[in-house]
Amino acid sequence: MTDIVTISDGALLPPMSKLLDLLGAQMTEPQRQALYQQLLLLRPPNVAPGDLIRAETFNLMLNDINELMLRVARLEANAGGPYIDRIEPVGGVYAAGSRITIIGRNLKPSNADTKVSFGTRDIYDFFPESTDTHIEMPVPIGFTTLPVDLMVKVSTAGMVSNEYPVRIVAPKVTPQGTLDVRSTGGTLGQIIVGNTYTVQWRIISQLNVTRDIVLEAVVTGVDGSTEGAWTDNISLSQNGSFSLAPGGSRDVVMTIKVPAGAKSAAISLKASTTEDNFVDIGTQIPFVVGDDAEVSDPRASVKMAVFVATTPLRAGGIVIDGQTIQGFKMQPGQTVQLPMELSAGASGGGFYTFECTVEPGTPAGGNTAQTGRWTVGTFPPGRTSVAANQTQPFSVPLTSSGLADTTTVSWLVIKARHFAAASGGTSDFTSFTRIPIVGKA
C-alpha cells in the first residue's frame, strides 16, 4: 500500500487513481458509481485523472462519501433496512458499561441475527425494552485501551445501517472505602522532657481508586506546654503528598522531641486524600512525662466496625482540640454493644481476649468529671480464635449513666491481647485503640 503524504503546498500523494482504488474496496458497486459521479462534479478545471489533489479537495471527498453512505442508508431504511438517527444520551461520549439508546428505524432487536457493532465488536443482546425504533443496550466493556473512537452500526436481515461515531471512555468509579492509619512501632519507654522518640506509622489504602495522600501530625490534650511547641518538635519522613493505589501502603517515621515544660499530650498521625475527603487518624499515643508510652502492636489492629445507627448509639465525628476524630455518641441511661473488629495480620493469627477501660477527659488524664459516666460490662469468657489475615467482629458491652452531657469527651481504651494457644500461657502482645465517646441527645 502506498502511503499518503502531505507535501509543502498542501497537496496529497498518491495520485487520485490510487485513492479511488483504496476507497472503492470499501464500497459496494452502486456506491462506487455514485462516488465517481460526484467527483466528476467536484473536479476543478484543467485537473485530469491521475493529478495530485489537495487536502481541501480530499476532505470534500470524505464528506461526500459520508453523505452518500447516509443517503444509501436512508434508501435502505425506506426499503426495510436499519437506519440510525441518533444515540442517546446525546454527546457521543459514553463510559464502558453505561446504558445507551440507539434511536432509528427498522432496528429489529428481536431478530436472531440483529447485531450492533462497535468497531469490530458485535453485540447481540439487548434490554427487553428495545423496539424497532430504539435499541436499549450497555456499552461493551473489556477494551484494551480507553478512550477509543469507534463507529457504531446496526446489522439485520443482511442489511447494514449507516455508521454513527462514538467515543468510549473508562467508566467513572465512585470512590469508596477507607484509609487505615496504624502505628507499627513498639514501646517507647519513659517519656522525658528534651528526649527524642520515633514512632513508625503505616498508611494503608482500602479505597477502590488511586488517590494522593497528605499527612499531618495531630496533637491534642496538651498539658504543661502548647500545641504549637509540640508540633514544632515533630517531623515526618514523608513531606508532601504521595499516591496510593488500592491496597497500597506507605511507611512513615514520625520523630518527636518532648518540648520544655511539657507534662502530657496525645499524639497521632492524620492521613487525608487531596480529593473526596477520605480521612483517618491513627490511634493516639499518650505522651505523659515520667510514664512509659505504649504503642499498639502492629501484628493486629483494633477498630470501630461499620454499623447502622440506632436511637441509643451512632458513630460520628467528635471535635477535640480542633481535630475531628471518629467516635461513639450514646444516649444517657442506655446499655449497648459497641461494634468493633479485630484484624489479624500475616503474623497475628492466634487467640485473643478483649477488654475495655474508660479514661476520663483526654487520654493523658485531665477532666475527671466523667468518672462513673460509663460502665463497661463483662466480656464473654474464653479466647476468640482469629486466623492470620482475617477480621473478627466483637463487641464491647457499655452502659451510660443518666448524665445527659453531649460535649464532655471520655476515651474508651479497647485492647486485644494475643495468645498462642486456646488456653494456658501468657499473652505475647497487645493491640489496642482509643476511641472518644460523648453523650447523645
C-alpha positions in Angstrom: 0.0 0.0 0.0 1.3 3.5 -1.0 1.4 5.9 2.0 -0.5 9.2 1.7 2.0 12.1 2.2 1.2 15.8 2.7 3.7 17.9 0.8 4.6 21.5 1.4 1.9 23.2 -0.7 -0.9 21.1 0.9 -1.2 18.6 -1.9 -1.5 14.9 -1.2 0.2 11.8 -2.6 -0.5 9.3 -4.0 -2.5 10.3 -7.1 -6.2 10.3 -7.4 -6.4 6.9 -9.1 -4.7 5.2 -6.1 -7.0 6.9 -3.6 -10.1 5.8 -5.6 -8.8 2.2 -5.6 -8.3 2.2 -1.8 -11.7 3.8 -1.2 -13.5 1.7 -3.7 -12.5 -1.5 -2.0 -14.7 -0.4 1.0 -17.9 0.3 -1.0 -20.5 -1.6 -3.0 -20.6 -1.1 -6.8 -23.6 1.3 -6.7 -21.7 3.4 -4.1 -18.6 3.5 -6.2 -20.5 4.6 -9.2 -22.3 7.3 -7.2 -18.9 8.5 -5.8 -17.4 8.7 -9.3 -20.3 10.8 -10.5 -20.0 13.2 -7.6 -16.2 13.5 -8.0 -16.7 14.5 -11.6 -18.8 17.4 -10.4 -16.1 18.4 -7.9 -13.2 18.3 -10.3 -11.6 21.7 -10.8 -11.0 23.0 -14.3 -7.9 21.6 -16.0 -7.4 18.8 -13.5 -7.1 15.4 -15.2 -7.4 11.9 -13.8 -4.1 11.0 -12.1 -3.3 14.5 -11.0 -2.4 15.3 -7.4 -5.2 16.6 -5.2 -5.0 19.0 -2.3 -6.1 18.3 1.3 -9.1 20.6 0.9 -10.4 18.6 -2.1 -9.7 15.3 -0.3 -11.7 16.4 2.8 -14.6 17.4 0.5 -14.4 13.8 -0.9 -14.6 12.3 2.5 -17.6 14.5 3.4 -19.3 13.5 0.2 -18.6 9.8 0.8 -20.2 10.1 4.3 -23.2 11.9 2.9 -23.5 9.3 0.2 -23.5 6.5 2.7 -26.2 8.3 4.7 -28.3 8.6 1.6 -27.9 4.9 0.8 -28.8 4.1 4.5 -31.9 6.2 4.2 -32.9 4.5 1.0 -32.3 1.1 2.5 -34.4 2.1 5.6 -37.2 3.0 3.3 -36.9 -0.5 1.9 -36.9 -2.0 5.3 -33.2 -1.8 6.2 -31.9 -0.4 9.6 -31.1 3.2 10.0 -29.5 5.1 13.0 -30.9 8.6 13.6 -29.1 9.3 16.8 -27.7 7.7 20.0 -28.8 8.9 23.5 -27.6 10.3 25.8 -26.5 12.9 23.3 -22.9 14.0 23.2 -21.2 11.0 21.6 -19.0 10.1 24.7 -20.0 7.0 26.7 -18.5 5.1 29.5 -17.9 1.4 29.1 -20.7 -0.4 30.7 -23.1 2.5 30.7 -26.5 2.3 29.1 -27.3 3.9 25.8 -30.3 4.1 23.4 -29.8 3.7 19.7 -32.8 5.5 18.0 -33.7 4.9 14.4 -35.8 2.8 12.1 -36.1 -0.9 11.3 -33.7 -1.9 14.1 -35.5 -5.2 14.7 -33.8 -6.1 18.0 -36.0 -9.3 18.3 -34.4 -10.8 15.2 -31.9 -13.5 16.0 -29.3 -12.1 13.6 -29.6 -8.5 14.6 -26.3 -7.1 16.0 -24.9 -3.8 17.0 -21.2 -3.4 16.1 -18.9 -1.1 18.0 -16.0 -1.2 15.6 -15.2 -4.9 15.3 -17.0 -5.9 18.5 -20.5 -7.3 17.8 -23.3 -7.2 20.4 -26.4 -9.4 20.1 -28.0 -9.0 23.5 -30.3 -6.0 24.2 -32.5 -4.9 27.0 -36.1 -6.2 26.7 -37.4 -2.6 26.4 -35.9 -2.4 22.9 -38.2 -2.0 19.9 -37.9 -1.5 16.2 -37.3 2.3 16.7 -34.9 2.1 19.6 -32.4 -0.4 21.0 -31.5 -0.3 24.7 -28.2 -1.8 25.5 -25.0 -1.4 27.5 -21.8 -0.1 26.0 -19.4 -3.1 25.8 -16.5 -3.4 28.2 -13.1 -5.0 28.0 -11.4 -2.6 25.6 -7.7 -2.9 25.8 -7.2 0.9 25.6 -9.5 3.7 26.6 -10.6 6.1 25.4 -11.2 4.7 21.9 -13.1 6.2 18.9 -15.4 3.8 17.1 -18.2 3.6 14.6 -21.5 2.1 15.6 -23.7 0.3 13.1 -26.8 -2.0 13.2 -27.0 -5.1 11.0 -30.1 -7.2 10.5 -31.5 -9.5 7.8 -28.4 -9.0 5.6 -28.7 -5.1 5.6 -26.4 -2.7 7.4 -27.2 0.7 8.7 -25.3 3.9 8.4 -22.4 4.3 10.9 -22.5 6.6 13.9 -19.3 7.9 15.6 -18.9 7.4 19.3 -16.1 7.7 21.8 -15.8 5.0 24.6 -14.2 6.1 27.8 -13.3 4.4 31.1 -16.3 4.1 33.4 -16.4 6.6 36.2 -15.8 4.8 39.5 -17.5 6.2 42.7 -14.7 6.4 45.3 -15.5 4.1 48.2 -13.6 2.6 51.1 -11.4 3.9 53.9 -7.8 4.9 54.8 -6.2 3.0 57.6 -3.5 4.6 59.7 -1.9 2.4 62.2 1.3 2.6 64.3 3.9 -0.1 63.7 6.4 0.6 66.4 6.9 -0.8 69.9 7.1 0.5 73.5 8.8 3.9 73.6 9.9 3.7 77.2 9.7 6.5 79.8 8.9 10.0 78.4 11.4 12.6 79.5 11.4 16.3 78.6 14.0 17.1 75.9 14.3 13.5 74.7 13.5 12.4 71.2 11.3 9.5 70.3 10.4 7.8 67.0 7.1 6.3 66.1 6.6 4.3 62.9 3.3 4.5 61.1 1.8 2.7 58.1 -0.9 4.2 55.9 -2.9 1.6 54.0 -5.4 2.4 51.2 -8.6 0.5 51.5 -10.1 2.7 48.7 -11.2 1.4 45.3 -9.4 4.2 43.5 -5.9 5.7 43.4 -5.6 8.9 45.4 -3.0 11.4 46.5 -2.4 11.4 50.3 -1.2 14.1 52.6 -0.1 13.6 56.2 -0.3 15.8 59.3 0.8 15.3 62.9 -2.1 15.5 65.3 -1.6 16.8 68.9 -4.5 17.0 71.4 -4.9 17.1 75.2 -1.9 19.3 75.8 -0.9 20.0 79.4 2.1 22.0 80.6 3.1 23.2 77.2 1.4 24.3 74.0 0.2 22.5 70.9 2.5 24.7 68.8 5.5 23.7 70.9 4.8 20.0 70.3 4.1 20.4 66.6 7.3 22.4 66.1 9.2 19.5 67.5 7.5 16.8 65.3 8.9 15.9 61.9 7.8 13.3 59.4 9.9 11.3 57.0 7.3 11.9 54.3 6.9 15.5 53.2 4.3 16.5 50.6 1.7 14.3 49.0 2.2 10.8 47.7 0.0 8.5 45.6 -1.5 5.2 46.9 -3.2 2.7 44.7 -6.0 0.4 46.1 -4.4 -2.0 48.6 -1.1 0.0 48.6 0.7 1.2 51.7 3.4 3.7 52.8 5.5 3.5 55.9 6.3 6.8 57.6 8.6 7.6 60.6 7.5 10.4 63.0 10.2 11.9 65.1 9.0 13.6 68.3 11.1 15.8 70.7 9.3 16.4 74.0 9.2 20.3 74.5 10.3 22.1 77.6 7.6 22.4 80.3 5.5 19.6 78.8 3.5 17.4 81.1 1.4 15.4 78.7 -0.1 15.3 75.2 -1.7 12.7 72.9 -0.1 12.4 69.5 -1.2 10.7 66.3 -1.0 10.8 62.6 -3.7 12.0 60.2 -3.9 10.9 56.6 -6.2 12.6 54.1 -6.9 12.3 50.4 -6.4 15.5 48.4 -9.9 14.9 46.9 -13.1 13.1 48.0 -12.4 13.9 51.7 -11.3 10.4 52.9 -9.6 10.8 56.3 -8.2 8.6 59.1 -6.4 9.4 62.3 -4.3 6.6 63.9 -4.7 5.5 67.5 -3.5 8.3 69.7 -0.3 7.7 71.7 -0.3 9.3 75.2 3.0 11.1 76.0 2.9 11.6 79.7 6.2 12.8 81.2 7.5 10.3 83.7 5.4 7.4 82.3 6.1 4.7 79.7 4.3 5.4 76.4 2.9 2.2 74.9 2.3 1.7 71.2 -0.3 -0.7 69.8 1.4 -3.9 68.4 1.2 -3.8 64.6 0.5 -7.6 64.2 -3.2 -6.8 64.7 -5.4 -3.8 64.6 -8.5 -2.9 66.6 -11.0 -0.5 65.0 -14.6 0.6 65.1 -16.8 -1.6 62.9 -19.2 0.0 60.3 -22.7 -0.3 61.7 -26.2 1.1 61.2 -27.0 3.8 63.6 -29.8 3.3 66.2 -31.6 5.6 68.6 -29.3 4.9 71.5 -26.0 4.8 69.5 -24.4 6.1 66.4 -20.9 6.8 65.1 -19.8 10.4 64.3 -17.0 12.9 64.2 -16.1 14.3 67.6 -14.1 17.6 67.6 -11.2 17.5 70.1 -8.8 20.5 70.1 -9.8 21.4 66.6 -9.4 17.9 65.2 -12.4 15.7 64.2 -11.9 12.2 65.4 -14.4 9.4 64.7 -16.1 8.1 67.9 -19.3 6.9 69.5 -22.3 9.1 70.5 -24.5 7.4 73.1 -27.8 8.3 74.8 -27.8 8.5 78.6 -29.3 5.6 80.6 -28.7 3.0 77.9 -26.9 -0.3 77.6 -25.5 -1.2 74.2 -22.9 -3.4 72.5 -20.3 -1.2 70.8 -19.5 -2.8 67.4 -15.7 -3.4 67.0 -13.5 -5.6 64.8 -10.0 -7.1 65.2 -7.9 -7.6 62.0 -5.1 -10.0 62.4 -2.1 -9.5 60.1 0.1 -12.2 58.5 1.8 -12.9 61.8 -1.2 -12.1 64.0 -3.2 -15.3 63.9 -4.0 -16.9 67.2 -6.3 -16.5 70.2 -7.5 -13.2 71.7 -9.1 -11.8 74.8 -10.8 -8.4 74.8 -11.0 -5.7 77.5 -12.0 -2.1 77.7 -11.3 0.7 80.2 -12.6 4.2 80.4 -10.2 7.2 80.7 -11.9 10.5 81.7 -11.1 13.6 79.7 -8.0 13.3 77.4 -6.1 10.1 77.0 -3.4 11.7 79.2 -5.8 12.4 82.0 -7.2 15.8 83.0 -11.0 16.1 83.2 -12.3 13.9 85.9 -15.9 15.0 85.7 -16.9 11.9 83.7 -15.8 9.4 86.3 -18.6 6.8 86.6 -20.3 8.1 83.5 -19.6 4.9 81.5 -19.6 1.4 82.9 -18.0 -1.5 80.9 -19.8 -4.8 81.2 -18.4 -8.3 81.2 -16.9 -9.9 78.1 -17.7 -13.5 77.2 -15.3 -16.0 78.8 -12.6 -17.7 76.9 -10.4 -16.8 73.9 -11.5 -16.0 70.4 -9.7 -17.6 67.5 -8.7 -15.3 64.7 -6.8 -16.7 61.7 -4.0 -14.7 60.1 -5.1 -12.1 57.6 -8.7 -12.4 58.9 -11.1 -9.9 60.5 -13.1 -10.9 63.6 -16.0 -8.8 64.8 -16.6 -8.4 68.5 -18.5 -6.1 70.8 -17.9 -4.0 73.9 -20.8 -4.0 76.5 -21.2 -0.5 77.7 -23.8 1.3 80.0 -24.2 5.0 80.2 -25.4 6.8 83.3 -28.3 9.3 83.2 -26.0 12.3 82.7 -27.2 14.0 79.5 -23.9 15.7 78.6 -23.2 15.9 74.9 -19.9 17.8 75.0 -17.5 16.4 77.5 -15.3 13.7 76.0 -14.3 10.4 77.5 -12.0 7.8 76.0 -12.5 4.1 75.6 -9.3 2.1 75.6 -10.1 -1.2 73.9 -7.4 -3.9 74.0 -7.0 -7.2 72.3 -4.4 -9.5 74.0 -2.9 -12.2 71.8 -2.2 -15.8 73.0 -0.5 -18.6 71.0 -2.9 -21.2 72.4 -6.6 -21.5 73.2 -5.8 -21.9 76.9 -2.8 -21.5 79.2 0.3 -19.5 78.6 0.7 -15.7 78.8 -0.1 -13.0 76.3 2.8 -12.2 74.0 1.5 -8.9 72.5 -1.4 -6.4 72.8 -3.0 -4.4 70.2 -5.4 -1.6 71.1 -7.2 1.5 70.1 -8.5 4.7 71.8 -12.0 5.9 70.8 -13.7 9.0 72.0 -17.2 8.9 73.3 -19.7 11.6 74.2 -23.4 11.8 75.2 -26.1 11.9 72.5 -29.3 13.8 72.9 
